[in-house]
Amino acid sequence: MGKFVIKTTKAGFKFDLKAGNGEIIASSEVYKSLASCKNGVESVRRNSAKAGVEDLTVEGAPAVKHPKFQVYTDKAGEFRFRLKATNGEIIAASEGYKAKTSCLNGIESIKKNAPEAEVVMAE
């Protein structure tokens, strides 16, 4: 079972969604307050379950309405995804993956883990 781990940073708070094996699936931006960070967690829970996948690595791929996961390649040529809420805001983003299949597996992991994941504060 996955979990959201909220941690304090110099500028505020951020969360990581971790899979059952402890690997980070996605991370948030830095929020100014703990309350807004927790709202971000709830947004990931709500939006991830119903989000479609828009593959920006395929030319001419159809656009998907929000909420959605966008798959893209970064400057290093690695595959990444970002979860966009209904309003188009990015609410979580992945690390780079060498293989597109691994990136898509990360999206499936979020869909599976996020809705029921517990929320804990980092120690």
Contacts in CASP RR format, 6 or more apart in sequence:
PFRMAT RR
TARGET T0000
AUTHOR 0000-0000-0000
METHOD contacts of the structure
MODEL  1
MGKFVIKTTKAGFKFDLKAGNGEIIASSEVYKSLASCKNGVESVRRNSAK
AGVEDLTVEGAPAVKHPKFQVYTDKAGEFRFRLKATNGEIIAASEGYKAK
TSCLNGIESIKKNAPEAEVVMAE
1 20 0 8 1.000
1 113 0 8 1.000
1 116 0 8 1.000
1 117 0 8 1.000
1 118 0 8 1.000
2 17 0 8 1.000
2 18 0 8 1.000
2 19 0 8 1.000
2 20 0 8 1.000
2 22 0 8 1.000
2 113 0 8 1.000
2 116 0 8 1.000
2 117 0 8 1.000
2 118 0 8 1.000
3 17 0 8 1.000
3 18 0 8 1.000
3 20 0 8 1.000
3 117 0 8 1.000
3 118 0 8 1.000
3 119 0 8 1.000
3 120 0 8 1.000
4 15 0 8 1.000
4 16 0 8 1.000
4 17 0 8 1.000
4 18 0 8 1.000
4 41 0 8 1.000
4 44 0 8 1.000
4 114 0 8 1.000
4 117 0 8 1.000
4 118 0 8 1.000
4 119 0 8 1.000
4 120 0 8 1.000
5 15 0 8 1.000
5 16 0 8 1.000
5 18 0 8 1.000
5 120 0 8 1.000
5 121 0 8 1.000
5 122 0 8 1.000
6 13 0 8 1.000
6 14 0 8 1.000
6 15 0 8 1.000
6 34 0 8 1.000
6 37 0 8 1.000
6 38 0 8 1.000
6 41 0 8 1.000
6 119 0 8 1.000
6 120 0 8 1.000
6 121 0 8 1.000
6 122 0 8 1.000
7 13 0 8 1.000
7 14 0 8 1.000
7 15 0 8 1.000
7 16 0 8 1.000
7 121 0 8 1.000
7 122 0 8 1.000
8 122 0 8 1.000
9 30 0 8 1.000
11 30 0 8 1.000
11 32 0 8 1.000
12 30 0 8 1.000
12 31 0 8 1.000
12 32 0 8 1.000
12 33 0 8 1.000
12 37 0 8 1.000
13 30 0 8 1.000
13 31 0 8 1.000
13 32 0 8 1.000
13 33 0 8 1.000
13 34 0 8 1.000
13 36 0 8 1.000
13 37 0 8 1.000
14 27 0 8 1.000
14 28 0 8 1.000
14 29 0 8 1.000
14 30 0 8 1.000
14 31 0 8 1.000
14 37 0 8 1.000
15 27 0 8 1.000
15 28 0 8 1.000
15 37 0 8 1.000
15 40 0 8 1.000
15 41 0 8 1.000
15 119 0 8 1.000
16 24 0 8 1.000
16 25 0 8 1.000
16 26 0 8 1.000
16 27 0 8 1.000
16 28 0 8 1.000
17 24 0 8 1.000
17 25 0 8 1.000
17 26 0 8 1.000
17 27 0 8 1.000
17 44 0 8 1.000
17 92 0 8 1.000
17 110 0 8 1.000
17 113 0 8 1.000
17 114 0 8 1.000
17 117 0 8 1.000
18 24 0 8 1.000
18 25 0 8 1.000
19 25 0 8 1.000
19 109 0 8 1.000
19 113 0 8 1.000
20 113 0 8 1.000
24 95 0 8 1.000
25 94 0 8 1.000
25 106 0 8 1.000
25 109 0 8 1.000
25 110 0 8 1.000
25 113 0 8 1.000
26 44 0 8 1.000
26 81 0 8 1.000
26 83 0 8 1.000
26 92 0 8 1.000
26 93 0 8 1.000
26 94 0 8 1.000
26 106 0 8 1.000
26 110 0 8 1.000
27 92 0 8 1.000
27 93 0 8 1.000
27 94 0 8 1.000
27 95 0 8 1.000
28 37 0 8 1.000
28 40 0 8 1.000
28 41 0 8 1.000
28 44 0 8 1.000
28 91 0 8 1.000
28 92 0 8 1.000
28 93 0 8 1.000
29 90 0 8 1.000
31 37 0 8 1.000
31 40 0 8 1.000
38 119 0 8 1.000
40 91 0 8 1.000
41 119 0 8 1.000
43 85 0 8 1.000
43 91 0 8 1.000
44 83 0 8 1.000
44 91 0 8 1.000
44 92 0 8 1.000
44 110 0 8 1.000
44 114 0 8 1.000
45 114 0 8 1.000
45 115 0 8 1.000
45 117 0 8 1.000
47 67 0 8 1.000
47 83 0 8 1.000
47 84 0 8 1.000
47 85 0 8 1.000
47 86 0 8 1.000
47 91 0 8 1.000
48 67 0 8 1.000
48 69 0 8 1.000
48 83 0 8 1.000
48 92 0 8 1.000
48 110 0 8 1.000
48 111 0 8 1.000
48 114 0 8 1.000
48 115 0 8 1.000
49 111 0 8 1.000
49 114 0 8 1.000
49 115 0 8 1.000
50 67 0 8 1.000
51 67 0 8 1.000
51 68 0 8 1.000
51 69 0 8 1.000
51 83 0 8 1.000
51 84 0 8 1.000
51 111 0 8 1.000
52 64 0 8 1.000
52 67 0 8 1.000
52 68 0 8 1.000
52 69 0 8 1.000
53 64 0 8 1.000
53 68 0 8 1.000
53 69 0 8 1.000
53 71 0 8 1.000
53 104 0 8 1.000
53 107 0 8 1.000
54 61 0 8 1.000
54 62 0 8 1.000
54 63 0 8 1.000
54 64 0 8 1.000
54 68 0 8 1.000
54 69 0 8 1.000
54 70 0 8 1.000
54 71 0 8 1.000
55 61 0 8 1.000
55 71 0 8 1.000
56 70 0 8 1.000
56 71 0 8 1.000
56 72 0 8 1.000
56 73 0 8 1.000
57 71 0 8 1.000
57 72 0 8 1.000
57 73 0 8 1.000
57 79 0 8 1.000
57 100 0 8 1.000
66 84 0 8 1.000
66 85 0 8 1.000
66 86 0 8 1.000
66 87 0 8 1.000
66 88 0 8 1.000
67 83 0 8 1.000
67 84 0 8 1.000
67 85 0 8 1.000
67 86 0 8 1.000
67 88 0 8 1.000
68 83 0 8 1.000
68 84 0 8 1.000
69 81 0 8 1.000
69 82 0 8 1.000
69 83 0 8 1.000
69 84 0 8 1.000
69 107 0 8 1.000
69 110 0 8 1.000
70 81 0 8 1.000
70 82 0 8 1.000
70 84 0 8 1.000
71 79 0 8 1.000
71 80 0 8 1.000
71 81 0 8 1.000
71 100 0 8 1.000
71 103 0 8 1.000
71 104 0 8 1.000
71 107 0 8 1.000
72 79 0 8 1.000
72 80 0 8 1.000
72 81 0 8 1.000
72 82 0 8 1.000
73 79 0 8 1.000
73 80 0 8 1.000
74 80 0 8 1.000
74 96 0 8 1.000
76 96 0 8 1.000
78 96 0 8 1.000
78 97 0 8 1.000
78 98 0 8 1.000
79 96 0 8 1.000
79 97 0 8 1.000
79 98 0 8 1.000
79 99 0 8 1.000
79 100 0 8 1.000
79 102 0 8 1.000
79 103 0 8 1.000
80 93 0 8 1.000
80 94 0 8 1.000
80 95 0 8 1.000
80 96 0 8 1.000
80 97 0 8 1.000
80 103 0 8 1.000
81 93 0 8 1.000
81 94 0 8 1.000
81 103 0 8 1.000
81 106 0 8 1.000
81 107 0 8 1.000
82 90 0 8 1.000
82 92 0 8 1.000
82 93 0 8 1.000
82 94 0 8 1.000
83 90 0 8 1.000
83 91 0 8 1.000
83 92 0 8 1.000
83 93 0 8 1.000
83 110 0 8 1.000
84 90 0 8 1.000
84 91 0 8 1.000
85 91 0 8 1.000
92 110 0 8 1.000
94 103 0 8 1.000
94 106 0 8 1.000
96 103 0 8 1.000
97 103 0 8 1.000
97 106 0 8 1.000
END
